Amino acid sequence: MQATFVATLVDEWCRSGLRDVVVCPGSRSTPLALAFALRPDLTLHVRIDERSAAFFAIGRALATHRPVAIVVTSGTAAAELHAAVAEADLASVPLLVLTADRPPELHGVGAPQTIVQSALFGAMVRRFEEPGVARLEVSGSWRALANRLWSAALGTQHDPGPVHLNAAFVEPLLGTSLELPEGRDEAIQWRVARGGADAVCDVDVRGRRVLAVVGRGTGSDIIAECEALDWVVLGDATAQGSLAYFDTLLRDAAFAHAMKPDLVVRMGGAPASKVLAEQLRAWRAPTVGLTCAGRIDDPDGLVRELIAGRPSSGVERLRADPSYAASWRTASSSLEARLASVETVDDELNEVIVARTVVAMSGELGVALTLGSSMPVRDVEWWSPPRRAATYSNRGANGIDGVVSTVFGVCAGAKGLGLVGDITLLHDVSGLVDGLGETGGSCVLVVNDNRGGGIFSFLPQANALADERFEQLFATPRPHDLEGIARAFGHSSTSVRTRGALRDAIARGLEHDGVTVVIALVPARADNVKLHEALNRDVQVRRGSAS
């Protein structure tokens, strides 16, 4: 009976559009694993570590824009998904989290691999279902159960996100499916509707200076519409086509004063820049939020009105002051020209050069880029040219957990780039075990090796503590040979010191299948802080002399 139950769920999800399933080995989850494996229209990704597997599923969902299912057995295997569920919740990533469980009679009696899995993820999931052991007399409800979960994951009533099915199975776990309950005649794609998000927003900005601050969830189509309306778009590292170098430009007090907007429009997540956040607080400009990119991050409580809908370049009332947009573009283009004019292939690498090079090659080659948290996402946001290819980052919970696995999830079956730090690589080293898996693909993972957690060197702890204590508690350098680690897991690896060598290594790595780990040998963390300070000073001096 339970074989028929899970086959019905799987059939309904496939009709709805499910294409990728991540399966972790386990006994109690046998009915689920076999039901998915028997569907030729699904791609199975088998990964042995549940935590890594869940972040891999996030990567697949980001790249495919579809819900992805992940199957794990009972006990602590289910608990291992917690960090990824938190990320999926905050980043609005649709996941079908499917945990196997023992039946009620085996709870509380010392049965192995049995923990409390009911509502295990609390409010982080959009929907939780626990149907109990499958019964034939309720088979008419099985497709509706699958639809409820799929619809909730897609966000038909709210933001997309993870859903949780905790399915109890009894022995024997192996079985053959009977005839399935009747389903729909043909596949129906569920439509995501977030309170009129597809309608044109009702706001009049004619002739005003409009600054759009965008992040997670804001697609390149929305950004293009904003720019066509002469809205200035400041985006996080994942934003495609937004204005570059705003963090550096806003460090110039005179420029920031002159560029005060008449209206700030917020969409989706928030950029990482503290400088921008401080300036938005200082400006205190009227601020509205548009719902077209999902949940709006507003930690400072600046948004005074939520407006359903999206911008449209064909609506005259949405056309802003073109001279304001031109001033921002001129300043950004001038800075890009100066940075590009001094770049040579023989430049020794630093973290800014690595970020600029990786972004440039992502655009040139048309491959997706996935960024680690901490410094990579900031260097791309602050110092890279506009992103032209799809760019991803786990910016929901903003942690370094599972980033390598997310990179592989994005790249599976395709070509892609990743940029992470050395501690991030070591934190998710188990992701290297399965790499891209049986689906293949080509991934170049660039690792900034600055011997520790680089972002901490920008925080007050770096100056307030003795060097030894800071290194022990925050920088946490590790002596491991990163090239050797990558090769130990069967991947290609090389180390580079110059811009030209980095470009060559990326190009070569993407020419063949599998994972290539490129170790970028960058200066020490303290030198990186000085580099950022010097670059920002240079911009202010040049802008001052130019004015």
N, C-alpha and C positions, 0 to 999 in steps of 0.2 A: 504493500500500500504506500509506504513512504517513497518508494522509487517512482510511483505514479505522481505522487504529490510534488516532488522536486522537479520531475520532468515537465509538469504543467507550469510551474513557476518559470522554469527556464524557457519553455516555449513562448510564454507570454512576454517575457523580457526580450527574447529575440525578435518577436513580432514588433515590439516597440522600438527596437533599434540597438539593442545591446550587441557589441562586437568584440569586446575585450574582457577576459576573465583572468584574474590572478589567483592561482591556487597554491596553497601551502600544504605540504604533506601532513597527513594525520589519519587516524582510524575513524573517529566518530563522524568526521565530515565525509566519509566515503560516498553516501548517497548523492550529496551535492557535487562532489568532484566528478563522479562518473556521469551524472546527468549533463554536466557542462562538456565533458570530454566527448560525449556521443553526438554533439552538435557540430557538423562540419562547417557551419556558417560562423563559428566563433573562433577567435584566436586565443589559445591557452598560453599563459605565461606561468611556468612552475618555478617557484622560488622558495628556498628552504628556510629563510629567516622572516618571521611574520612582520616585524617592525620595518625591515627593509622592503618587504613586499608591498606593504600598505603605501609607502611613499612612492614606490614604483607605480602603483595604481593611480596615485595623484598625477604623476607625470603623464601617464597614458590619457587620463581624463583631460588634462590641460591641452595636450596635443591634438586630441580627436574631437574635443568639444562634445563628448558624449559621456553618460554615466559609465563607470567601470565597476565590475563586481570583484570582490575579493573574498575568498573562501578560506576559513581556518577551522581547525578542530577545537575541542573544548578545553577549558582550563586556562592556564596562563597564556596560551597561544592567543586567546581572544584579548587578554589584557595588553599584549604587545602592540595592538593596533591603536592604543589610546592616543599617542602623540600625533599620529597621522589623522585620526578622526578630528582632533582639535584643530589641526591645520586646515583640513577640508571644511570644517565648520566656519572658521573665520575667513577663509579665502573663497567660500562659496563654490567648492569643487564637488560635483555630484558623484557619490560613491554608493554602491550597494554593499554594505558590510554584512557578510553572511557568516555567522558563528554557529557551529554545531554545539549541541549540548546533550547531556544525559537526561533521561526522563525524570519526572518529579520524584519517583520512588527511590532514585539513586542519590538524591541530594540529602545532605545532613547525616549520612550513614557511613562516611569514610570512603566512598567510591573514589578511585583514582581520577586525576585530571578533572576534578569537579570543583568549581568555584561558583560564586553568585554572579551569573551573567545577565540576569534580568535587569534591564535599563542600565547596563554597564557603563554606557557613555553619557548618561544623564541628558541634560538639555543640549548637548552638542550635536545631537542628531535631529533631523527634521521630522522623523517618524520612527517609532519603535514598534515592532510587531513580535509577538511570542505566541504562535498558534497552538503550541503543544504538539503531542504526537499525532501524526496524520490519521484521520478517520474518514472512511469512505462516505459516510452519511453527510459530511459537510464538503464534499468535493466540489459542489457548485460554487463555493466561496473562494476557491484557490486562485482563480484568475483575477478576481477582484482584489485579493490580497497582493498579488504581484503588481497590479495596476496602482494600488495605493502607494506602494513603496516607490515604484518608478516615477509616478507623478510627483511625489514629495521630493525625491532626489533632484528632479528637473526644476522644481520650484514653481509649480503652477499656481500656488497660493502665496508664495514668499520667495526668498532667495534660494537658489539651488544649494545643495549641500549633501552631507552623508545621511543615509538612513540605515537602520539596523534591524535585521531579522535574526532572532535567536531561535533556531530550529532544533527541537528535541528529536533524537533518533533512538530507536530501540534495536537490539540485536535480533535477528541477523541483519547486518548492515548492507550486505549485498542483496540485490533483488532485480527483478525485471519489470519494467514499466508495463502497465496494462493500457487500454485505450484511454486517451486523455479526455477530460471534459471538453465539451464543445467550446471553440474559441471564435474570435473574429474571422471573417472571411479573408481579410487581407491586412497587412501590416498598416498600422496607423501611427504616424509620428505625432507624439504629444507636442503641443504648442506651449511655449513658456510665455506667460502673460503676467507682468508685474505691475498691476494697477495702471494700465495705460502707458506703459513704457514705450510702446511703438508709436504713440501719437506725438505730434509736434508739441513741444512745451509751450505753455501759455505765459510768456514773459515778453515785455517790450524793452529792448535795449538800444533802440535806434540812436546812433551817434554817441553812445557812451563808451567809456574805456572799460572793456570787459576782460577779466583775467580768469581763465578756467584752470583749476587745479585738479588734476586727475590722477588716478592710480588703478589698482587692481580692478579688473572687470571692464575697463574702458577700452573698447576696441578701436582699431585703426580707422574704421569707417566713421565712428563718432568724432575722433580727433580731426579727420579730414573735413567733416562738416563744420566743426568749430573754426578751423583755420580759414575755410572759405567765407565764413561770416566775419572775419577779422577779429575773432576772439584770440587772445594770446593763450596758448596752451602750455602749461608747465606740468610735466608728467614725471611719474616715478620711472625706475629703470625699465619696467616692462612696457611702457607706453611707446607705440610706434609712431614716429613722425612728429613728436612734440618738440618744443623749442629746447635747444641744448644750452648748457652752461649757466642756467639761471642761478644756481647756488653761488657761483663765483661773482656773477654780476650783482647780486643783491648784497654782497659784502661791501660794495661801494655805497656809502651812505648817501652821497649826492644822487646817484642813479636811483637808489631805492626811493628816495624822497620824490624824485621827478616822475617815477613810474607808479605812483599810487593809483589804483584803479577806482573807477566809480562803482563797479560791481564785481564781486567774486562769485564764480560758479563752481561748486564742488561736485565731482562725480567719482564714484567708486572709492578705491583706497587712497591712502595718503602717501606722498613722496617721503623719502627718508630724511630729507634735508631739514636740519634744525634751524638753519638760517631762514629758510622759507617760512617755517612755522612761526618763528619769532617775528618776522616781518608782517605776516598776516595778522598777528595779534596787535602789532604796533599800528598798522593801518586802520584797523577797525572798520573796514569798508563793509557796506551792506553785502550779506552773503546768503546765497540760496543754494539748495541742493537739487540736482536733477536725478530722477529715479532710473534713468535708462541704463546705468551701469551697475545696478544692484545696490547693496548696502553702502551707505556713505560713511566713511571714517571721519569723525569730527571730534577728536579728543579734547579740543579747546572750547567746544560748545559755541562756535562762531556762526553756524548755520541757523538762520532765523525763519526760513520757510522751505518746505519741501514741495517741489513741483513735479508732477507726473509728466513724463514725456522725454523727448530727445530734441536736440537742435536739428534744424533743416536749412540748408543753404538757400532754398528757394523761397524762404519766408522773410519778407522785407523788414518786419518788426524786430527780427533777430540780428540785423546787420549792425555791427559795432563801429567804433571810430577807427578808420583805417590808418590814420597817422600814429595812433598809439601802438598798433600792431607793427607798423613799419619801424618804429623806434626800437622795439624789442628785437626784431629780426636783424636790424643793422648792427646792434651791439653784439648779438650772438654770432653773426657771420664774421664780424671783425675778429672776435676771439678765436673762432675756428681757423681763420686764415693764418693768424699768428702761430697757433699751435702746429698746424700742418706745415708751415713754412720751414720749421726747424727740424722736422722729422727726417731721419735717414735710416736706411736698412742696418747701418752699423751701430745705431744707438744701443747702448747698454740698457737692459731692461730695468724698469721700475714698475710699481703697481699701476701707475697712471698709464704708462705706455702699453702695458699688458691689456688693460681694459679697452683702450682705444683700438688696439690692434685686433682684439677678439671681436669687438663690435663691427669694425670695418670689414673683417673677413666674413662674418655672419651675413652682412648685407651683400657683399660681393658674390658670395657663393650661394646665397638664397637658402641658408640652412638655419634652423631654429637655434636659439641660444638660451641656455638655462643658467641662472646666476645663483651663487651661494649667498647666504646672508652675510652680515657683518660688512667687511670692506668691499668685496667685489660688487655688490649691488649699489653701494654708494659711489665707488669710482666710476661705474657706468653711468649712474644718474648725473654725477657732477662733471665728469671730464670727457665723456665719449661724444662723438657726433650722434645725430638722431638715429635711432634704431630703425632699420628698414625691413628686417625680418622678424618673425614672431619671437618674442622674448618672454621668458617665464622666470618666476622666482617664488619660493614659498614665503609670501609676504602676509599670510594670514596670522600665524603665531610668531613669525619672524625668527624662528629658531634655526640652528644649524643641523638639527636632527633630520636624518634621512635624505639630505640634499643630493648625495651621489646617486642614490636610488631614484630620486625624482628625475635627475638628468638622464639616467638610462631609460626611464619610462617614456620620456619625451622622444628619445632617439630610437627606440625599438622599432625595427622595420623601416627606418628612414635614416637620414643623415642629420647630425646635429653636433653642436658644441656645448661645452660646459665650462664654467669658470668658478673655481672654489679656492679656498685657502687650505693650507696644510693641515690645520687642526680639523677643519670640516671633513677633509678626506679621511683622516684617522677616525673621526667620530662615527663615520658610516662605512668603515672599511669592509663590513660584511656585505655591502652592496657589490663589491668586486667579485664575490664568490660566483654569482650567476651572471654578472655583466649584462649584456643585452638579451641573453637567453636564446632560445631556439628560434625566435622570430628574426634574429639577425639585425642587420643595420650597420651603421658606421658612426662611431662616437669618438670625438677628440675631447678629452677632459684635461683642461689646462689648470694647473695647480700652482698658485703663488706660494713659493716656499720661502717664507720670511722667518721661519723658525719660531712659530708661536702664534698666539691670537692677536693679530695686528690691530684690531679695532680698540683693544684696551689701552693701547699707547696713546690714543686720542682722548682718553677720559681722565678725570682728575686723579684717579688712583695712581696713574703713572708718575706724577710729581709728588703726591702726598706720602707715598710709601718708600721705604728703602728698596733699592734695586732688587736685592735678594728676595724680599718678601713679595714684591710685585711679580717677579718671575715665577715664584712658587705658586701663588694663588690665582693670578690672572693671565699672564702671558702663557704659562704652562708649555714651554718648548719641549719637544720630544726629539730624541736623537735618531729616530728611525730613518733608514734609507728608503725614500719614497719610490725611487725607481725600482729598487729591489722588491718592495712590497707589491707593486703593480705586476712585475714579472712573475712573482711567486704565485699570483692568481691566474697566470697564463696570458696576460695582456702585454702588448707592446708598450715600451716606455723609453723616453729620451729626456735629456735635460738641455735647456737652451739659455743663452745669456744675452742675445741681441734680438732686436726687432726682426731682422731678416731671417734669423734662425727660427724664431717663433712662427713667422708666416709660412716658412718652408715646412716646418713640422706639422702645422695644421693642415696644409694642403696635402701633404703626403698621407697623413693619417686618414683623411676623408676619402682617399683613393681606394682603400680596401675595407673589407668588412671587419667588424669587431671593434674593440676598445683600444684606443691609444691614449696613454697618460703622458702628458707633456709637462715636465717640471720646469716652471719659470723661476730661474735663480735671480731673485730680486734682492735689493739691499736690506739691511737690518731694519727692524721696526722703527727704531728711533730716527733713522735716516728718512723713512717714509713720512713721518710726521713733519720733519723739516722740509721735505720736498713739497708737501701740500701747502705749508705756510709760505714757502718761497714763490710757488706758482700764484697763489692768491695775492701776495704782495705785488708781484710783477704786474698782474692785471690792474690793480688799483693805481700803480704808478703810471702805467701806460695810458689808462683812461684819464687820469688827472692831467697828464701832459697833453693829451689829445684835445681836452676841453679847454 
